[in-house]
């Protein structure tokens, strides 16, 4: 290669270095790099490792505490020993205050006056006529006069030998079946609570439960009823159907 060719090559390399290291960084606003670009066919220059700093004799190294992160030890849950555990409270609610009570004066509602709407009275049982009931509420008041004699005895004839005596004790009974007149279905069967005991009531009038009262709540739909009365050892009975006085003129 002649000197002229070598000069041209050196000029070309210098131009490339100026373009790559000076002109291009100035255009892009980057710092200027004066290192030679890698040429085709040439191995890249090996980077020189930075020298390891050598400490002067007698210098001691000190480790700064907390610079290393200790390894976390896994937490293991112990198995239950079979004994109950007592738990405390994280937060306690405030104690409730003692409530105060207001006592209202004792007021008794006035007794509502009831009017007799129909009456049934007889000695024997039977089936009554149909009764129309247009009222939403009504009551059945009834009283029974049973026999006082419940012990019945009978002496046999003496012609067949010594006369024997046969005795038995019977008890009065009374029941009312309230039936729907539309289909004959049973609405309610009523029997005197505590039974019939005329002797007991005669000796202790304070415990006489008569009359008994049954209450019926029918709503707004009018209905019709009839009563089936059954009696046994009863002198007489009386049934009264009563409605509130405030219903007058409304139904």
C-alpha positions in Angstrom: 0.0 0.0 0.0 1.4 3.4 -0.9 1.7 6.3 1.4 -1.0 8.1 -0.5 -3.5 5.3 0.2 -2.6 5.2 3.9 -3.1 9.0 4.1 -6.5 8.7 2.5 -7.5 5.9 5.0 -6.4 7.9 8.0 -8.3 11.0 6.8 -11.5 8.8 6.4 -11.1 7.3 9.8 -10.6 10.7 11.4 -13.8 12.0 9.6 -15.8 9.0 10.9 -14.5 9.7 14.5 -15.5 13.3 14.3 -19.0 12.5 12.9 -19.7 9.8 15.5 -18.1 11.4 18.5 -18.7 15.1 18.0 -21.3 16.0 15.4 -23.9 13.3 16.2 -23.9 13.9 20.0 -24.2 17.7 19.4 -27.3 17.1 17.3 -28.9 14.7 19.8 -27.8 16.6 22.9 -25.6 13.7 24.2 -22.1 13.8 25.7 -19.2 13.7 23.2 -17.6 10.2 22.9 -14.0 10.3 21.4 -13.6 6.5 21.4 -13.0 4.9 18.0 -15.9 3.0 16.5 -15.6 -0.7 15.8 -14.3 -1.4 12.3 -15.5 -4.3 10.2 -13.2 -7.3 10.6 -11.5 -6.1 13.7 -12.0 -7.6 17.1 -13.6 -5.2 19.7 -11.2 -3.8 22.2 -11.1 -5.6 25.5 -12.3 -3.6 28.4 -9.6 -3.0 31.0 -10.9 -4.1 34.4 -11.0 -1.5 37.1 -8.1 -2.0 39.6 -9.1 -3.4 42.9 -8.5 -0.8 45.6 -5.7 -1.7 48.0 -6.1 -0.6 51.6 -3.1 0.6 53.4 -1.6 -1.6 56.0 -3.3 -1.5 59.4 -6.8 -0.5 58.0 -9.7 -2.4 59.6 -13.0 -3.1 57.9 -16.1 -2.4 60.0 -19.5 -4.0 59.1 -22.5 -1.6 59.3 -25.2 -3.3 61.4 -28.5 -3.8 59.7 -27.1 -4.0 56.2 -27.9 -7.7 55.8 -31.5 -9.0 55.9 -31.9 -12.0 58.2 -33.7 -15.1 56.9 -37.3 -15.4 58.1 -38.0 -18.5 60.2 -41.3 -20.2 59.2 -43.9 -20.0 62.0 -45.3 -23.4 62.9 -48.8 -23.7 64.5 -48.7 -26.0 67.6 -51.1 -28.9 67.8 -54.1 -28.7 70.2 -53.3 -30.2 73.6 -57.0 -31.0 74.3 -57.3 -28.3 77.0 -59.8 -25.5 76.6 -58.4 -22.1 75.8 -59.6 -18.9 77.5 -60.2 -16.0 75.1 -60.0 -12.4 76.2 -61.7 -9.4 74.6 -60.1 -7.1 72.0 -62.6 -4.4 72.8 -65.3 -4.2 75.5 -68.7 -2.6 74.9 -69.8 0.0 77.4 -72.0 -1.2 80.2 -75.7 -0.6 79.3 -77.4 2.0 81.4 -80.3 1.0 83.6 -83.6 1.7 81.8 -86.1 4.0 83.4 -89.7 3.0 83.4 -92.7 5.3 83.2 -95.8 4.0 85.0 -99.0 5.0 83.4 -102.1 5.4 85.5 -104.3 2.3 85.9 -107.2 3.0 83.5 -109.9 0.4 83.1 -111.8 0.4 79.8 -115.5 0.7 80.2 -117.5 -2.5 79.7 -119.1 -2.6 76.3 -122.9 -3.1 76.5 -124.2 -6.2 74.7 -127.7 -6.5 73.2 -129.6 -9.8 72.9 -130.0 -10.6 69.2 -131.6 -14.0 69.5 -132.7 -16.4 72.2 -133.0 -20.2 72.3 -134.6 -21.9 75.3 -135.8 -25.5 75.9 -135.5 -28.7 77.9 -134.6 -31.2 75.3 -132.0 -31.0 72.5 -132.6 -30.6 68.8 -131.7 -28.7 65.6 -132.6 -25.0 65.6 -133.8 -22.7 62.8 -131.2 -20.8 60.7 -130.0 -17.6 62.1 -128.6 -14.8 59.9 -125.5 -13.2 61.3 -124.5 -9.9 59.6 -122.3 -8.7 62.4 -118.5 -9.1 62.4 -118.4 -10.0 66.1 -121.0 -11.8 68.4 -121.1 -13.8 71.6 -123.0 -16.9 72.6 -124.1 -16.8 76.3 -125.6 -20.1 77.6 -126.6 -21.5 80.9 -127.7 -25.1 81.9 -129.7 -26.4 84.8 -128.6 -30.0 85.3 -130.1 -32.7 87.5 -128.9 -32.7 91.1 -129.5 -36.5 91.5 -126.7 -38.5 89.9 -127.1 -41.7 91.9 -129.8 -44.0 90.6 -130.7 -47.3 92.3 -133.2 -50.1 91.5 -134.4 -53.0 93.6 -135.2 -56.3 91.8 -138.3 -58.4 92.5 -138.5 -60.7 95.6 -140.4 -63.5 93.8 -137.2 -65.0 92.5 -135.6 -65.0 96.0 -133.8 -62.4 98.0 -134.1 -59.0 96.5 -130.9 -57.4 95.2 -130.2 -53.8 94.7 -128.5 -52.4 91.6 -127.2 -48.9 91.7 -125.4 -46.7 89.2 -124.1 -43.1 89.0 -124.7 -41.0 85.9 -123.6 -37.5 85.1 -125.4 -34.7 83.1 -124.0 -33.6 79.8 -124.7 -30.7 77.4 -123.2 -29.7 74.1 -123.8 -27.2 71.3 -122.6 -27.6 67.7 -122.4 -24.3 65.7 -122.8 -25.2 62.0 -122.6 -23.1 58.9 -126.0 -23.0 57.2 -124.4 -22.8 53.7 -122.9 -26.3 53.7 -123.6 -27.7 57.2 -119.9 -27.7 58.1 -119.0 -27.7 61.8 -117.8 -24.2 62.9 -117.3 -25.0 66.6 -118.4 -27.6 69.2 -119.1 -26.1 72.6 -119.3 -28.0 76.0 -119.4 -26.5 79.5 -115.9 -26.1 80.9 -115.6 -28.1 84.1 -118.7 -30.2 83.5 -122.1 -29.9 85.2 -122.4 -30.3 89.0 -125.5 -28.7 90.4 -124.8 -29.9 94.0 -121.4 -28.2 94.0 -122.7 -25.0 92.6 -125.6 -25.0 95.2 -123.2 -25.4 98.1 -120.6 -22.9 96.7 -122.3 -20.2 94.6 -119.0 -18.3 94.1 -117.7 -21.1 91.9 -120.8 -21.3 89.7 -119.4 -20.7 86.2 -122.8 -19.9 84.6 -123.3 -18.3 82.2 -120.6 -19.6 79.9 -119.5 -17.2 77.1 -118.2 -18.1 73.6 -116.8 -15.3 71.3 -117.0 -15.4 67.5 -115.0 -13.1 65.2 -116.5 -13.4 61.7 -115.0 -10.5 59.8 -117.0 -8.5 57.3 -118.7 -11.3 55.4 -122.2 -12.0 56.7 -123.0 -15.7 57.4 -125.9 -17.8 58.6 -125.8 -20.5 61.3 -127.9 -23.2 62.9 -127.3 -25.0 66.2 -127.4 -28.7 67.1 -128.1 -29.1 70.9 -127.6 -32.4 72.7 -128.7 -32.8 76.3 -128.6 -35.6 79.0 -130.1 -35.3 82.5 -130.8 -31.6 82.0 -133.8 -29.8 83.4 -133.5 -26.8 81.1 -131.1 -24.6 79.2 -131.0 -21.1 77.7 -128.9 -19.7 74.9 -128.6 -16.0 74.0 -126.8 -14.5 71.0 -125.5 -11.1 71.9 -124.0 -8.3 69.7 -122.4 -5.0 70.7 -124.7 -2.0 71.1 -122.5 0.1 68.8 -123.7 -2.1 65.9 -127.2 -0.6 66.0 -128.0 1.2 62.8 -124.8 0.0 61.1 -125.8 -3.5 60.0 
